[in-house]
Amino acid sequence: MRHRVVLFGGTFDPVHLGHTAVAAFAAERLDADKVVFVPARRSPHKRENPVASGEDRLAMLRLAAADCNRFEVSDCELRREGPSYTLDTVLGFRRRLGSDAKLYWLIGADMARDLPKWHRVSELLDACTLCIMRRGGYPPPELEGLESLGTARAARLRESVLETPPVDISSSEIRRRLATGEDVTGLLSPKVLDYIEKNGLYA
């Protein structure tokens, strides 16, 4: 049987219940065997480095992933020097899982318009199925500029838009609340919140 794996990259600074809800939804919709969370050492699409260390973000992800048997966590990007390029990660999983595996990569709708600027993006689109997550109740992602990637690739991207549950949680808002001592109940896994408090993160 063909292996179906969803790769979910991001800084996860910290991982929150919106991340895990979207991952579970994608696993169901795509009939995936597993979802692998891939924390970035430093995203090439963000100017700032993550606030928490790679070690802490990895630990929080492992705590969050422990509640679902379809979830796994990979430290492959944290072990690489420099920016985390998606293509390198996808090709690494392709080598590990073999040519028969069906690989998906999840991205947020806000990142779709910048796809033509991504590192070797045409190779990436040929190496996996890129799924653009559209949050329920929000406008469709802007895909007009994607024709430069080739008509067939642009068509595949349009077919791979996933309308996800309308979860309105952001890591930056959680960091702000933690820094000011505000309540974050219902935004984080209790195990992740416990880890944050015990290690004095984001204070």
Phi and psi in degrees as a GROMACS rama.xvg file:
@    title "Ramachandran Plot"
@    xaxis  label "Phi"
@    yaxis  label "Psi"
@TYPE xy
-69.0797  129.969  ARG-2
-76.7847  130.155  HIS-3
-118.027  117.882  ARG-4
-127.658  128.408  VAL-5
-99.2705  126.637  VAL-6
-104.485  129.125  LEU-7
-124.655  100.884  PHE-8
-95.7945  158.411  GLY-9
164.82  175.466  GLY-10
-81.5415  -30.5225  THR-11
49.3964  63.2071  PHE-12
-125.52  68.3962  ASP-13
-97.662  169.68  PRO-14
-67.2302  137.492  VAL-15
-130.534  178.91  HIS-16
-67.555  -22.931  LEU-17
-65.7821  -41.9505  GLY-18
-59.4151  -48.9865  HIS-19
-71.5391  -31.7327  THR-20
-65.7157  -43.62  ALA-21
-65.7341  -40.8613  VAL-22
-62.5278  -43.4501  ALA-23
-65.327  -40.2164  ALA-24
-62.4932  -46.4786  PHE-25
-62.5086  -39.5287  ALA-26
-60.5054  -40.8478  ALA-27
-69.6986  -48.7059  GLU-28
-63.399  -37.5358  ARG-29
-95.4186  2.27295  LEU-30
52.3633  47.4348  ASP-31
-86.4583  147.908  ALA-32
-71.7964  -35.9161  ASP-33
-158.248  159.757  LYS-34
-115.858  126.606  VAL-35
-108.801  116.566  VAL-36
-78.9154  130.945  PHE-37
-124.005  91.8932  VAL-38
-68.3674  134.429  PRO-39
-83.1881  142.197  ALA-40
-64.1018  -52.2849  ARG-41
-154.375  121.765  ARG-42
-70.0909  131.768  SER-43
-68.028  -10.6009  PRO-44
-96.3501  -1.07935  HIS-45
-123.25  139.425  LYS-46
-76.1006  -36.2012  ARG-47
-91.1241  149.493  GLU-48
-74.5995  155.893  ASN-49
-57.2877  152.079  PRO-50
-74.714  -49.274  VAL-51
-82.732  153.26  ALA-52
-68.4302  161.767  SER-53
-58.9018  -39.0984  GLY-54
-61.9631  -44.1099  GLU-55
-68.9507  -41.3362  ASP-56
-65.4646  -37.0178  ARG-57
-64.6609  -44.2922  LEU-58
-62.3687  -42.5461  ALA-59
-65.437  -39.8563  MET-60
-62.8269  -41.2316  LEU-61
-64.3563  -36.229  ARG-62
-66.757  -43.567  LEU-63
-67.7951  -34.682  ALA-64
-78.7205  -17.0494  ALA-65
-65.6219  -18.1962  ALA-66
-82.8953  -7.61766  ASP-67
-133.707  125.594  CYS-68
-72.4124  -9.55522  ASN-69
-87.3341  -10.7977  ARG-70
-91.8829  138.477  PHE-71
-135.949  166.209  GLU-72
-130.623  136.519  VAL-73
-119.41  137.235  SER-74
-100.233  17.7129  ASP-75
-59.0022  -38.8802  CYS-76
-76.6318  -30.8691  GLU-77
-67.3924  -28.1605  LEU-78
-81.5152  -14.4479  ARG-79
-88.8985  144.456  ARG-80
-78.4998  151.76  GLU-81
77.9183  -168.918  GLY-82
-61.6222  153.823  PRO-83
-93.8292  105.889  SER-84
-91.2156  128.178  TYR-85
-57.9821  -40.7435  THR-86
-58.5604  -43.8747  LEU-87
-58.604  -41.1584  ASP-88
-67.1665  -46.4837  THR-89
-61.1954  -44.0691  VAL-90
-65.4455  -33.1468  LEU-91
-64.1691  -43.4785  GLY-92
-67.8871  -35.3859  PHE-93
-61.8793  -43.9112  ARG-94
-62.4821  -39.029  ARG-95
-73.8525  -39.6422  ARG-96
-95.4454  -16.3032  LEU-97
94.2213  165.399  GLY-98
-70.5481  -18.3781  SER-99
-79.715  -19.2626  ASP-100
-66.2766  141.746  ALA-101
-97.1435  113.516  LYS-102
-106.3  134.648  LEU-103
-119.342  147.507  TYR-104
-127.506  125.691  TRP-105
-91.19  133.043  LEU-106
-133.002  155.051  ILE-107
-75.784  152.366  GLY-108
-60.5517  -29.2608  ALA-109
-68.0839  -16.4996  ASP-110
-93.5713  -10.3314  MET-111
-62.091  -41.3963  ALA-112
-65.4825  -23.8774  ARG-113
-91.5287  2.34632  ASP-114
-53.5471  -40.963  LEU-115
-58.9633  -19.6812  PRO-116
-89.2414  -7.05044  LYS-117
-66.8024  153.665  TRP-118
-61.2214  116.4  HIS-119
46.4504  51.3327  ARG-120
-65.8059  -32.914  VAL-121
-62.4904  -41.3212  SER-122
-64.4865  -38.8149  GLU-123
-61.7292  -45.1936  LEU-124
-67.2182  -24.1336  LEU-125
-84.8167  -20.0608  ASP-126
-90.7861  -17.7427  ALA-127
-155.836  173.785  CYS-128
-97.599  115.276  THR-129
-85.6866  120.658  LEU-130
-105.254  119.613  CYS-131
-90.1309  120.889  ILE-132
-87.1396  119.127  MET-133
-106.379  117.436  ARG-134
-69.0224  130.886  ARG-135
-53.309  133.881  GLY-136
89.0645  -6.6904  GLY-137
-102.306  159.711  TYR-138
-63.3319  157.153  PRO-139
-62.4995  151.984  PRO-140
-66.1073  151.744  PRO-141
-80.6047  112.52  GLU-142
-117.576  11.2598  LEU-143
-62.3864  -35.59  GLU-144
-83.3967  5.90074  GLY-145
-85.7125  -6.35743  LEU-146
-61.612  -23.4976  GLU-147
-64.2125  -16.3702  SER-148
-85.5784  -3.47694  LEU-149
109.537  140.491  GLY-150
-59.4766  -44.217  THR-151
-66.6102  -40.8599  ALA-152
-66.9773  -42.0177  ARG-153
-62.6797  -39.3524  ALA-154
-64.2396  -41.562  ALA-155
-63.6188  -38.8441  ARG-156
-63.0251  -42.3552  LEU-157
-64.4966  -34.1825  ARG-158
-75.192  -15.4632  GLU-159
-106.93  23.5083  SER-160
-79.4671  126.326  VAL-161
-106.763  120.121  LEU-162
-84.1777  109.231  GLU-163
-94.2283  166.969  THR-164
-57.8891  148.191  PRO-165
-78.4252  66.8748  PRO-166
-90.6079  118.634  VAL-167
-106.905  76.7026  ASP-168
-133.232  137.769  ILE-169
-131.6  146.587  SER-170
-62.7699  -37.3961  SER-171
-65.0609  -38.4741  SER-172
-67.0415  -38.7326  GLU-173
-63.8329  -43.3908  ILE-174
-61.1476  -40.6807  ARG-175
-62.5294  -44.9934  ARG-176
-64.7594  -41.4898  ARG-177
-64.3926  -37.6278  LEU-178
-68.0655  -29.1702  ALA-179
-102.436  5.6139  THR-180
76.4446  18.2251  GLY-181
-81.8675  164.139  GLU-182
-72.3503  136.703  ASP-183
-122.542  20.019  VAL-184
-57.9012  133.968  THR-185
83.8433  0.995989  GLY-186
-105.6  -26.4225  LEU-187
-127.647  151.989  LEU-188
-59.793  137.415  SER-189
-54.1471  -34.7251  PRO-190
-68.2638  -36.9803  LYS-191
-69.0152  -43.2554  VAL-192
-61.4396  -41.0583  LEU-193
-60.7842  -41.8784  ASP-194
-63.2871  -44.1425  TYR-195
-59.4488  -46.0157  ILE-196
-67.9843  -41.2141  GLU-197
-66.7311  -29.3489  LYS-198
-104.356  5.94044  ASN-199
62.5923  34.7744  GLY-200
-81.3543  145.549  LEU-201
64.7138  7.87348  TYR-202
